[in-house]
């Protein structure tokens, strides 16, 4: 079923579910999709820049290649989602669930991720310059070779996180838990 942008927004406003829908390459930029249910939906290549996805259910959604820069994903649940090649610069991910996600090599430049749960996520080779991750659950996160210049990780739980060969210049880790974290060959 081909849905127009207005029809999709109206469905969300009416509390209807888009679970499992094929929304590949849909242009939903600047749309209000707050609390929408996109579980198992195909949003690959979708244009979601500056969209409001606050509180959205994106569990197991396909967001590969999606344009999410500047979007609001505050308190969204992305557990099990795929995001390869997604554009996430300047995205609001405060309080979002990103547990175990493969974010390898993605650009999260300037992303606001305060209070997010990224436990066990792969952020190796990711670009996190100027990202804020205050009070985040980052237990066991792989930050190997990631670029974290000027990122803020205050009060984050970095227990058993791996920062080998990561660029940590000017990173603020004030009050962070670092027990068992691996900083081998990291740049400080």
Buried (B, 14 or more C-beta within 10 A) or exposed (E): EEBEBEEBBEBBEEEEBBBEBBBBEBBBBBBBBBBBBBBBBBBBBBBBBBBBBBBBBBBBBBBBBBBBBBBBBBBBBBBBBBBBEBBBBBBBBBBBBBBBBBBBBBBBBBBBBBBBBBBBBBBBBBBBBBBBBBBBBBBBBBBBBBBBBBBBBBBBBBBBBBBBBBBBBEBBBEEBBBEEBBBEEBEE
